[in-house]
């Protein structure tokens, strides 16, 4: 029988206001995988990745995969002890430092809102592109390229998924099944078709080579950092499984396992698709400015031509809608947890009586994304907006993933030598993954050293620095207006008592009843 864990708030189990014991392991794995949106990620990012690292993109994907996998393992261990929908924010606050935890939560929220602004623009663009291809007399080429019309359609999609997130976790999960099936079937189908055509005599522009997978092909630290940050963006989103832990069956185990399972599913599809695209198209076509922001559709047209290639447009569109929904989902759960802790406005903690969702917080997060969409459309083109945001979001994700990995090793520090498994998976690997990701973030934020007398250029890092800096005054406001003793509470670490892991205060007393061993 599935166990139902209660969230831990201020060291004590509390009754969750969310719809508990609803999602199965399959549901959470689908949500975790869909949150990453493989088709959308490949369409939007492969061109930038190949431009940064050349044909060594599979190596960059592997280099980015390992530290993120180590952090996924950290999520598994932390979730077993503390199944709180605040996930990273809650664990870092409770085990490392409340102030750092709050900032980590802010960074995750900022990344989510930025993404919920960027993704609907892509959905709007693909919707109009598909309509233009099918009904050119109804949607003209000029209309399909009109930035304001793209924004209107994108906002419409955002409002649609906002309604489903508000309506309930079950309807959200069911919708994700449909979207995941569409994108996986189509993307893998075209990738396999490319290899079949090559095997049938079509000359490969760039034959598959072992050097593609060799990290040494990434050359220098700057290339490794840029490639890894883009690869981190590839895998970002699986942690949504942890944010729906209070709504999951077997809440201590399933969300953490779903995150790990999804990582390997994603690695498979990313590597297969990247290999197929590089072999069939070559580096020049992938980095061509005319193809870079629509590379999957270009790939499909080269394999099959239209109208079959329109299927790829459908795949990217469904993937974009799916990831918008599953990015809004953790935002609402994160802010609900922060509000429940008394360190975020009360409105975000309002639960709908019938639907059991944090509906007010969901609508506010969606509203903020709409404001960003309008501002971004006013000043730039859709492709430029998204191109600028990809690397920035990757750095923000690397920051909060990195902090979580370190927090895991710190939380279990007193029991690491009690088990080889615990030492490796709750300590060493999360620590290495966390440090690597923080190193990537630092390398990309800090400008390279310049000759004596020249001023460093911090311009490209400005959006990231502003986002992080904005969190400082917001943290001070949260500390001044906190409705609980959250920021004054002592952090806990895990110790073994009577064969079970329990959270212990520095004084040695238990902070909560026994957790999973």
SULRALIN-V535679 format. One line per field, one symbol per residue. ss: DSSP state (H for helix, E for strand, - for the rest). psi: psi as a letter, one per 20 degrees, with the letter a starting at -180 (. if undefined). A space follows every 10 residues. Layout:
# SULRALIN-V535679
ss: ???
psi: ???
This chain:
# SULRALIN-V535679
ss: ------EEE- -EEE------ --E-HHHHHH HHHHHH-HHH HHHHHHHHHH HHHHHHHHHH HHHHHHHHHH HHHHHHHHHH H------HHH HHHHH--HHH HHHHHHHHHH HHHHHHHHHH HHHHHHHHHH HHHH------ HHHH--HHHH HHHHHHHHHH HHHHHHH-HH HHHHHHHHHH HHHHHHHHHH HHHHHHHHH- ---------H HHH-HHHH-- HHHHHHHHHH HHHHH----H HHH-HHHE-- ---HHHHHHH HHHHHHHHHH HHHHHHHHHH HHHHHHH--- -HHHHHHHHH HHHH-----H HHHHHHHHHH HHHHHHHHHH HHHHHHHHHH -----HHHH- --------HH HHHHHHHHHH HHHHHHHHH- -HHHHHHHHH HHHHHHHHHH HHHHHHHHHH H-HHHHHH-H HHHHHHHHHH HHHHHHHHHH HHHHH----- --------HH HHHHHHHHHH HHHHHHHHHH H----HHH-- -EEEEEE--E EEEEE----E -------
psi: ppqoqqqopk jqpqpqirnr kgprhgghgg ggghhhmggg gghhhgghgh hhjbjjhhgh gghhgghhgh hhhgggghhh hmmpiidggg ggghhfphgh gggggggggg gggghihggh ggggghghgg hhhhmhhgor hgghjohhhg gggghggghg hgghhhhqhg hgghhhgggg ggggggghgh ghhghghghj ippphnqpqh hhjohiiier ggggggghgh hghgiphhih hhikhijqql hhgggghggg ghghgggghg gggggggggh hrgghhiphh ihjlhggggh hhgirqihih hhggghghgg gghggihhgh ghhghgghgh ijjqqhhijp pphgilqmhg hghgghgghg gggggghhir rghggghhhg hgggggghgh gghgghhghh hjhijhjipg ghgghifggh gggggghhgg gghhgpqqqr qpiqpqojgh ighggggghh hghhghghhh jpjakgiiqq qqrprppkjq pqpqrhiiqp irrpaq.
